[in-house]
Amino acid sequence: MKALKETMMGISVIALMLSACAGSQQASKLTVSGLDPARFDTTIQDKPVKLYTLKNDNGMEVCITNYGGRVVSLCVPDKDGKPTDVVLGFDNIAQYADTINTPSDYGSSVGRYANRIKDGKFTLDGIVYQLKKNDGPNCLHGGGNTGWMHQVYDAEQIGDSILKLTIVAADKENGFPGKVMAITTYKLTADNTLDMTWEAETDKPTIINQTNHNYYNLSGDFTQPGYDMILYVNADNFTPSDKLYIPTSEIKSVEGTPMDFRTPHAIGDSIQSQYDQIQNATGYDHNFCLNTYKDGKGDDKQVCASLYSPKTGIFMEMFTNEPGVQVYSGNFQGVGPDAKIARKHGLTYPKHVSVCLESQKYPNSPNQPTWVQPTLNPGEKYYSHAAYKFSIK
């Protein structure tokens, strides 16, 4: 009955949004990336949803919806000055909100806990908490379609370059303890950096581990796998995972394995490797232990990872204060029913079309006490930072 109720609610919401979009009397001015803001203008969860646009004087544009705090498009000039959208997604709010037919985490501000928690269970201060299981036996991204990526944030745009998004999560939401107020801030700077901060406070001991889930293809061609993109990860070690993507608890050297991106190389060079970790995930879906995190502190002034497209010349450098970055190569894109879903500009996506670089505490860290812990107590302030700087080389 619960599943049927959720299904009917989902259908009702989508029907309402489609009706609202169809009833728009005037065509909106399109964004540089070709989005129509009217297709995002609706009400969900009794809250207004809109498309917000950040821009700078260099021709860079970032479009964000307060539904899930999602980056919908990220347009940067390529080597010829042509505006190029480099993130995957949909061109309407109906598909983002349809958790049944087009489920996705595209561009989202993930919470309350990014990545997986084994068996959806952890112990904090002697209390065992059972979370929602939405990824087989595990909890993924805070509960998936009932996590923060599918909630409506209160939005405040500050000038042309800053968007502040606020959410209040109830105690026991998806099993997580504590009422939490969280703020995601997107800032587009003059040097073509998309700067993201996550802040939070709680009234009870809890765990929190937020990230952004942009899917990047710097060629701007979403019809082809991103095998020619050059990836660099400043990490000597990674956390091997089992077949359910849960870390085995081992910290392993990347030396002599396809996980070694300390010297930048094309993703396609190693993504078809017979290495067991690559075979288990059918590509990359692994946490890398960043060299930029030492002695309990992350240096967000050092480059922790980068991505480069020889086709467009677009170069992206990543910075974070977190200990890990999840490298995910879009292994479920273009697989099964997903292969037929039309996204932005009517395109369908192939497998391995993109790469996610997600700042994070290590997956399942609440159950690995020797790893950096995601615990947040009353009176403390959670702060996480990631920035993605774009240039041409």
N, C-alpha and C positions, 0 to 999 in steps of 0.2 A: 504493500500500500504506500509506503514511504517513497519508493522509487517511482510509482505511478504519479503520486502527488507532485514530486519534483519535476517529472516529465511534463505534466500538464501546466505547472507554473512556468516552466521554461518556454513552452509553446505559446502561452498567453503573453508573456513578456515580449517575445520575438514578434508576434502578430501586432502587438501594440506599437512597437518601434517601427516596424515596416509601414504601418498605417501612417504614423507620424511623418516618416520620411517621404512617403508618397504624397502626403497632403501639403508638402511645402509649396508655397505659391511662387516663390522666387528662387532662381538659381543663385547659390552663393558664389562669391568670388573664390576661385580655386586657389589652393596653396601652391607654392613653387613645386612641391612634389606631386601635384595633381589631385589632391584630396578636396572633396566638397564638404565643408564644415556642416552643412545642413544635414548630412547623413549621419552625423554624430549628435545632433541636437535632439535630446529626448529626456524622458524621466524614467529612472530605474530605482527600485527600492525607495520610492517616494522622494528621490533626490534628483536635481537637475544634472544631466550629463552633457558635456560640451567637448569640442576640440579646441585646444589652446595652442597658440603658435608662438614659439620663441625664435628670435632672429638677431643677427648681428650685422655689422657693416661690411663683412667680407662675403656676403651672399650665402651664409649658412643658415639653415632653417630646421627647427625641430618641432614636430607636431605631436602633442600629447593629449590623451583623453583622461579625465579623472575617473573613468571606469577602470579600476585596477591599477591606476597610476601608470598607464601603458604608453610607451613611445610608439607612435603609429608610423611615423616617417622621420628619417634623419637625412637631410639633403646637404651634401657638401660639393663644392666645385672640384671637378677632376683636373687632370693635367692640362686640359684645353679650356678650362674655365666653365665647362658644362655642368649645371647642377645635377647631381647624381644621388638618388635615394639608395642608401646602403643597408637598410634594415627590412626584414620581412614583416608581413602583416596583412590585415584586411583594410578595405577602404570604406567600411560602414560599421556602425555600432552593433547592428543586429547580429553579425557573425561573431564579433567578439563576445557578445553576451549569450550566444547559443551554446551552452555547455554540453548539449546532446549531439548536435550534428556537426559542429565545427569547434570542438574543444581545443583550446590553445593557451599557452602562456606567453604568447608574443609580446615582447616589450614591457612586460609587467614589472611592477614593484612587488617582489615576492615577500610574503610574510605569513604567519609569524615566524616560521622557520624554513629557510631555503634548503633545498635538497632533502635527503631521506633520513628518517629515523627508523631504525630496525624494529620490526614488530609494532611500530607505532607506540612505543612504550619507553619511558625513562623514569628515573628516580631522582627526586630533588628534596633535600632536607628530610630524608627518610620516608617520603611519601611517593608512592608509585602512581604515575599518571598514564592513563590509557588514552591515546589520541585516535582520531579518525584514521582508519586504514583506507587509503585511496589508490595505492599502488601495490596490488597484491597484498601481502601481509604487512606492508610498510606504510608509513605516512610520508607523503611527498609534498613539498612546497606548502606546508601548513594546512593541507587538506584539499588542495586542488580547487575544484569548482565551488567549494564553500570557504576557501581561504581568501586572503586579501586581494589576490589578483582578480577576483570576481566581486569585489565590494566597491561601492562608490565613495570616493574620497571627497571631502570638502576642499574646494580649490580657491586659491587666491593668487592671481597673476600680478606680479610686481614689475611694472614697466614692460619692456620688450624682451627681457632676458631671464626672468626668474619666475618659476611656478612653484608654489608651496601647496602641498597636498597633505591633508590631515585625516586620520582615521582613529576612531575609538572602538577597540575590540573588547567584547564582554568577557568576564571571567568564565572559564570553562568552554569558551568557543572552540569547537573541534577538539575539546579535551584539554586545552592549554590552560594553565592556572593564571589568574590575575587579570584585572581590568587594565588594559594597556592603551595609552594614547601615543600614537606614532606619527611622525612627520617626515615625509619624503620631500626633498627640495631638489628641483632640477634647475641648473643655472647654465646658460650659454654664455661663454666668455668671449672677449675680443680676440683671443688667440685661437679660436675655433676648438675650444674644449667644451664638451658636455660634462659638467661637473654634477655629481650626485651625492647627496648626504642623506643618511637615515638617522633619525633621533627618536628615542622612546623613553617613557617612564611607566612604572607599574605600581599597583597597590599591594601586590603579593609577589613573593619570589616566583620567577618564571624563566623561560628561555626565549631568546630572540636572536635571529640570524637573518637579516634581510639582504636582498640583492636585487639587481636589475637583470632582466632576462631578454635583452636584445639579441636577435639573430642577425649576424652581420654577413653580408656578402659585398665586399668593397669593389667588385667589378660592376655592380649595379645590374647585372644580368642574372635574374632569378630563374632562368630556364635551364641553367647548366650547373652541374656540381662545382663547388668552389675549390677544386683540387689545386688550382694554380696559385691560390693565396699563400703567401709566405708567412709562417707563424714563428714567433719567438716567445719562449716562456722562460723567465729567469728563475728556474727551479732545479735543484740538484736531485730532488726526491719527489715521489708521488705516493699516493695511498692506493695500492691494488684493491680491486673490488671482486666480490663474488658475482654469480650470474644474475643476482637481483640488484646489482649496483650498490651493495652495502660494503664499505671498507672492511677488509679482513683483520684490521688492527695493525698491520705491518706498515712500516715506513720504508720504502724501497728506493734505491738509487735508480736514476734514469739512465745511468751509464750503460752503453751497449744495448739499449732497448729502443723500440720505436717511440718511446715516451720522451726521448731526449730532443728538446727544442732549444737547447742553450745556444746552439748555432742555428740561426734562422734557416728554415727550408720549407719547400712546398708541402702542404698537407697531403697531397696526392702521392708523395714519395713513400709514405709509410702507412696510409690508411687501409690498405689491402693486405697488410702484414699477417702472417700466420701466428704471430705472438698471441698468447692466450688471452691477454687483456683486450687486445684489439678484436679478437674473434668473439669474445663474450659480449662485447658491446656493439659489434658490427661497425666499429669505428672508434672515435674518441668520446668518452663520457666519464672523465676521470678528474679527480682532485689533485692539483699540483701544489706542493709545499713550497711556498715562495721564499726565495733567498732574501727578499726585502723585509721579511719579518724576523727580527732577532731580539732576544732578551725580553720577550713579552710585549714588543712594540713593532708596529709596521711603519716603514718609511714610505709615505705616499708622495715623496718627491723623486723617488727612483722609479724607473720604468720596470714594471713587473711582467709585462707581456706586450707584444705588438703584433700587428697584422698588416699585410701589404698586398695590394693588387698591382701586378705588372701591367695589367691592361689599362687601368685608369690612372695609375700613379698615386692613388690614394693610400696614405700611410696613417695607421691609427696606433697610438701609444696608450697603454693602460697604466694607471697608478691606483694603489689602494693601501689602506692601513690594515687590511685583513691578512690572516696568515695563509689563506689558500685561494686558488682560482680554479673553478670547474671549467674544463675545456670540453665542450659538447659540439660534435660535428653534424648535428641534424640527422641522426641515424634513423629516426622514425618518419622523417619527411618523405613524401612520395612512396610510402609503403602501404599497401592495401587500399582501403577506402580513401585514405589521405591523398592519394595520387590524383583523385578526381575533383578535389575541392578547389574552387577558383578563389584566388586572393586578389591583392591589389592589381588593378588594370586587367583583371580577368585571367591572370596567369596561374598555372598549376606548378607546384614545386617538385623537383626531383630529390632523390635521396642525396644527402651530403651537400645540399645547396648552400649551407651557411655554417658559421661558427659562432658559438656563444662563449663569452669570457665572463664568468660570473664570480665576483668577489664573494668570499664566504669564510666562516668557520668550517672546519672539515666536516664532511657528512657524518651523521650519527655521532657527533662529538659528545652529546650528553651521556652516551654510554661508553665513552672512552675517556676515563678521568685524567689520563696523562696528557691529553690534547688540550688546546686552548678552549676554554669553556664558554658557552653562550649564556651563562646565568646573568639575570638582571634582578636586583633586589630593590625594594622600596627605598626611595631616597637617592638611588643611583640614576645616572643618565646613560643610556645607550647611545653610542655614536659610531657610525660606520661611514666610510668615505670611499668613493670610486670616481675616477675621472678618465675620460677618453678624449685624447687630443688628436686632431686631424690635421694633416699637412700633405704636401706633395713631395715625392722624391723620385 
